[in-house]
């Protein structure tokens, strides 16, 4: 049993009998969420464009995981995954959209193609996933968590595309939450908005790559970034997964349209 499961103080199996889909499940927050939801009894469809990574996570989780290849920007992929999922379960109870990418450059140096690429994954992917999840959820209830970022609340120089995409995810999620709340349908939509998290996303950033070379390791690079802002700490993916678990559980049955910032006070 993992540390994350033990931290629930014996409340194991709170998602027993539920079906869940997690995107970005091959690594980072998505992988941590897939593990924790499965530990809590859900059958988890682990979706990612990285087939090898998805297969590895599914094998690690065991029989309660179903690996599936999914490019979140391709609607045909969503249709294929949901056709299989509905055939297996009849409906979907939980969706966690954690797939995401980043690009770091000053706005004036950001190519339009990179802007579109970030928006396609971070925003279009959440739109497509949410729309398909809503169609697959029974009107008796369901829970969707879209992974945004503290960068959607606090501007960071060099992150125009990333910050804009994550801010949009929050407003999109609140809009969908209001639609279902106004209809009286208990399908809840929330976001988690992490600060810095130790995930492979950072390895795509040139400045982070330079720090890794300078310090000799990813951990050294994280510590160097932490030192630039006293009080800052990079979170572990499992910390964000616990917040996701709360939002998809019955403990949060009265929580919808909420942006849960998990950043150690970064945006203060």
FENURWO-V340336 format. One record per residue. OMEGA is omega in whole degrees, -180 to 180 (* if undefined). Layout:
OMEGA
OMEGA
This chain:
-177
176
-179
179
-180
-178
179
173
174
-178
-178
177
-177
177
-177
176
-177
177
-177
173
179
175
-175
-171
-178
-176
170
-177
179
179
180
179
179
179
-175
178
177
177
-179
170
-179
166
-171
173
-175
-173
179
174
179
-176
-178
180
179
178
180
179
-180
178
178
-179
179
-170
179
178
177
179
176
178
-180
168
-171
180
-175
-176
179
177
177
-179
-180
-180
-177
175
178
-176
-180
177
-178
-171
-178
179
177
179
-172
172
176
-177
-175
180
180
177
179
174
-176
175
173
-177
-178
-180
-180
178
179
180
178
175
-179
-180
179
179
-178
-178
-170
-177
179
180
177
177
-178
-179
180
-179
179
178
180
-180
-176
-177
177
-180
174
174
178
-179
177
173
176
-178
176
-178
171
177
174
179
-177
-178
175
179
179
-177
-174
-177
-178
-178
180
-180
-177
174
180
177
180
-179
176
-177
178
179
180
178
-180
179
-176
175
-179
177
-178
179
-175
169
-174
180
-180
173
164
-174
-176
164
179
179
180
180
179
180
-177
-176
179
-176
180
-179
178
177
178
179
177
178
-177
-175
177
-179
174
-178
177
178
177
-179
178
178
178
-178
-180
-177
-179
-178
180
174
174
-180
170
180
-179
178
178
179
179
178
177
179
178
-174
179
-177
178
176
-179
-175
178
-178
175
-179
-175
174
-177
-179
-178
-169
180
179
-177
-174
-179
*
